[in-house]
Amino acid sequence: MNILIINGPNLNLLGTREPHIYGNMTLNDINDKIKTEFSKNKDINFEFYQNNIEGEIINKLHDSISKVDGIIINAGAYTHTSLAIADAIKAVQIPTVEVHLSNIYSREEVRHKSFLSTCCIGQISGFGCYSYILAVYAIIKHLKNL
């Protein structure tokens, strides 16, 4: 099982960026936590990708066709602005879970709207790094039920 985890703009600054909202873990810390959580499951291969550029995220989604079984995406602010990323998720037809470190519904109203949620099999927000871990479990469960 190949799972692609995509992180969008500014997530490369985790650990120093607004730690009162996003916590003190870096993106590498989160990736390591995911790998550790699933280290006993040798059937799962993770690919981690971060980019600040919308078009590069879309290209990565396109490149994932026939290469990955599931996608987890934290599109950052693009969640609330990018029809193009939403269209790419629909186009690749790979089960995708949307994640957010913070509870987007307890923040500014502009963050309450997600263009991605209708394209994804689910959305998990507000659990810090555990949002990603829960998303991996969701992908596994979804793929086993196909």
C-alpha positions as a Markdown table, in Angstrom:
| # | Residue | x | y | z |
|---|---|---|---|---|
| 1 | Met | 0.0 | 0.0 | 0.0 |
| 2 | Asn | 1.5 | 3.3 | -1.1 |
| 3 | Ile | 0.3 | 6.4 | 0.6 |
| 4 | Leu | 1.3 | 9.9 | -0.5 |
| 5 | Ile | 1.2 | 12.7 | 2.2 |
| 6 | Ile | 1.1 | 16.1 | 0.6 |
| 7 | Asn | 1.6 | 19.3 | 2.7 |
| 8 | Gly | 1.0 | 22.7 | 1.2 |
| 9 | Pro | 2.2 | 26.3 | 1.8 |
| 10 | Asn | 3.9 | 27.3 | 5.0 |
| 11 | Leu | 3.9 | 23.9 | 6.5 |
| 12 | Asn | 7.6 | 23.7 | 6.0 |
| 13 | Leu | 7.8 | 26.3 | 8.8 |
| 14 | Leu | 6.1 | 24.2 | 11.4 |
| 15 | Gly | 7.8 | 24.2 | 14.7 |
| 16 | Thr | 8.4 | 28.0 | 14.6 |
| 17 | Arg | 5.2 | 29.2 | 12.8 |
| 18 | Glu | 2.5 | 30.2 | 15.3 |
| 19 | Pro | 3.2 | 27.4 | 17.7 |
| 20 | His | 0.2 | 28.4 | 19.8 |
| 21 | Ile | -1.9 | 27.2 | 16.8 |
| 22 | Tyr | 0.2 | 24.5 | 15.1 |
| 23 | Gly | 2.3 | 23.2 | 18.0 |
| 24 | Asn | 6.1 | 22.8 | 18.3 |
| 25 | Met | 6.6 | 19.8 | 16.0 |
| 26 | Thr | 8.4 | 20.4 | 12.7 |
| 27 | Leu | 7.1 | 18.8 | 9.5 |
| 28 | Asn | 9.9 | 16.3 | 9.8 |
| 29 | Asp | 8.9 | 15.5 | 13.4 |
| 30 | Ile | 5.3 | 14.8 | 12.1 |
| 31 | Asn | 6.6 | 12.6 | 9.3 |
| 32 | Asp | 8.7 | 10.6 | 11.7 |
| 33 | Lys | 5.8 | 10.2 | 14.1 |
| 34 | Ile | 3.7 | 8.8 | 11.2 |
| 35 | Lys | 6.5 | 6.4 | 10.2 |
| 36 | Thr | 7.0 | 5.3 | 13.8 |
| 37 | Glu | 3.2 | 4.7 | 14.3 |
| 38 | Phe | 3.1 | 2.4 | 11.3 |
| 39 | Ser | 6.6 | 0.9 | 11.5 |
| 40 | Lys | 5.3 | -2.6 | 12.2 |
| 41 | Asn | 3.1 | -2.6 | 9.1 |
| 42 | Lys | 5.7 | -3.4 | 6.4 |
| 43 | Asp | 2.9 | -3.3 | 3.8 |
| 44 | Ile | 2.7 | 0.5 | 3.9 |
| 45 | Asn | 5.1 | 2.8 | 2.0 |
| 46 | Phe | 4.9 | 6.5 | 2.7 |
| 47 | Glu | 6.0 | 9.3 | 0.4 |
| 48 | Phe | 6.1 | 12.7 | 2.0 |
| 49 | Tyr | 5.9 | 15.9 | -0.2 |
| 50 | Gln | 5.7 | 19.5 | 0.7 |
| 51 | Asn | 5.4 | 22.5 | -1.7 |
| 52 | Asn | 4.4 | 26.1 | -1.3 |
| 53 | Ile | 3.3 | 26.4 | -5.0 |
| 54 | Glu | -0.2 | 25.5 | -6.0 |
| 55 | Gly | 0.7 | 24.3 | -9.5 |
| 56 | Glu | 3.4 | 22.0 | -8.1 |
| 57 | Ile | 0.9 | 20.4 | -5.7 |
| 58 | Ile | -1.4 | 19.8 | -8.7 |
| 59 | Asn | 1.4 | 18.3 | -10.7 |
| 60 | Lys | 2.2 | 16.0 | -7.8 |
| 61 | Leu | -1.4 | 14.9 | -7.6 |
| 62 | His | -1.4 | 14.2 | -11.4 |
| 63 | Asp | 1.9 | 12.3 | -11.1 |
| 64 | Ser | 0.4 | 10.0 | -8.4 |
| 65 | Ile | -1.9 | 8.3 | -10.8 |
| 66 | Ser | -1.2 | 4.5 | -10.9 |
| 67 | Lys | 1.6 | 5.1 | -8.3 |
| 68 | Val | -0.3 | 5.5 | -5.0 |
| 69 | Asp | -3.3 | 3.8 | -3.4 |
| 70 | Gly | -4.3 | 6.7 | -1.1 |
| 71 | Ile | -3.5 | 10.4 | -0.5 |
| 72 | Ile | -3.5 | 12.5 | 2.6 |
| 73 | Ile | -3.4 | 16.2 | 2.0 |
| 74 | Asn | -3.0 | 19.2 | 4.2 |
| 75 | Ala | -3.3 | 21.9 | 1.6 |
| 76 | Gly | -2.9 | 24.7 | 4.1 |
| 77 | Ala | -4.5 | 28.0 | 3.0 |
| 78 | Tyr | -5.1 | 26.5 | -0.5 |
| 79 | Thr | -7.9 | 24.4 | 1.2 |
| 80 | His | -10.0 | 27.6 | 1.3 |
| 81 | Thr | -9.0 | 29.1 | -2.1 |
| 82 | Ser | -8.1 | 26.4 | -4.6 |
| 83 | Leu | -10.7 | 25.0 | -7.0 |
| 84 | Ala | -7.7 | 23.8 | -9.0 |
| 85 | Ile | -6.4 | 21.5 | -6.3 |
| 86 | Ala | -10.0 | 20.3 | -5.7 |
| 87 | Asp | -10.4 | 19.5 | -9.4 |
| 88 | Ala | -7.0 | 17.6 | -9.4 |
| 89 | Ile | -8.2 | 15.5 | -6.5 |
| 90 | Lys | -11.3 | 14.6 | -8.4 |
| 91 | Ala | -9.4 | 14.0 | -11.6 |
| 92 | Val | -6.9 | 11.5 | -10.1 |
| 93 | Gln | -9.7 | 9.4 | -8.6 |
| 94 | Ile | -7.5 | 8.2 | -5.7 |
| 95 | Pro | -9.0 | 8.0 | -2.2 |
| 96 | Thr | -8.0 | 11.2 | -0.4 |
| 97 | Val | -8.3 | 12.4 | 3.2 |
| 98 | Glu | -8.1 | 16.1 | 4.0 |
| 99 | Val | -6.2 | 16.9 | 7.2 |
| 100 | His | -5.5 | 20.0 | 9.3 |
| 101 | Leu | -3.4 | 20.3 | 12.4 |
| 102 | Ser | -5.8 | 23.0 | 13.9 |
| 103 | Asn | -9.5 | 22.9 | 14.2 |
| 104 | Ile | -10.3 | 25.1 | 11.1 |
| 105 | Tyr | -13.9 | 25.6 | 12.4 |
| 106 | Ser | -12.7 | 27.3 | 15.6 |
| 107 | Arg | -10.6 | 29.8 | 13.6 |
| 108 | Glu | -11.4 | 32.7 | 11.3 |
| 109 | Glu | -14.6 | 32.3 | 9.3 |
| 110 | Val | -12.7 | 32.3 | 6.0 |
| 111 | Arg | -11.1 | 29.0 | 7.1 |
| 112 | His | -14.5 | 27.3 | 7.7 |
| 113 | Lys | -15.0 | 26.7 | 3.9 |
| 114 | Ser | -13.0 | 23.9 | 2.3 |
| 115 | Phe | -13.0 | 23.5 | -1.4 |
| 116 | Leu | -11.4 | 20.1 | -0.9 |
| 117 | Ser | -13.8 | 18.4 | 1.5 |
| 118 | Thr | -16.4 | 17.4 | -1.2 |
| 119 | Cys | -13.6 | 15.7 | -3.2 |
| 120 | Cys | -12.3 | 13.7 | -0.3 |
| 121 | Ile | -13.5 | 10.6 | 1.5 |
| 122 | Gly | -13.2 | 12.5 | 4.8 |
| 123 | Gln | -11.7 | 15.4 | 6.7 |
| 124 | Ile | -9.9 | 15.3 | 10.0 |
| 125 | Ser | -8.9 | 18.5 | 11.8 |
| 126 | Gly | -7.9 | 19.7 | 15.2 |
| 127 | Phe | -5.8 | 16.9 | 16.5 |
| 128 | Gly | -2.3 | 18.1 | 15.7 |
| 129 | Cys | 0.0 | 15.4 | 14.3 |
| 130 | Tyr | -2.6 | 12.8 | 15.2 |
| 131 | Ser | -4.8 | 14.2 | 12.4 |
| 132 | Tyr | -2.4 | 12.6 | 10.0 |
| 133 | Ile | -2.3 | 9.3 | 11.9 |
| 134 | Leu | -6.0 | 9.1 | 12.0 |
| 135 | Ala | -6.1 | 9.8 | 8.2 |
| 136 | Val | -3.7 | 6.9 | 7.6 |
| 137 | Tyr | -6.1 | 4.6 | 9.5 |
| 138 | Ala | -9.0 | 6.0 | 7.5 |
| 139 | Ile | -7.2 | 5.3 | 4.2 |
| 140 | Ile | -6.3 | 1.8 | 5.3 |
| 141 | Lys | -9.9 | 1.1 | 6.3 |
| 142 | His | -11.3 | 2.6 | 3.1 |
| 143 | Leu | -8.9 | 0.5 | 0.9 |
| 144 | Lys | -9.8 | -2.7 | 2.8 |
| 145 | Asn | -13.5 | -2.1 | 2.1 |
| 146 | Leu | -13.1 | -1.7 | -1.6 |
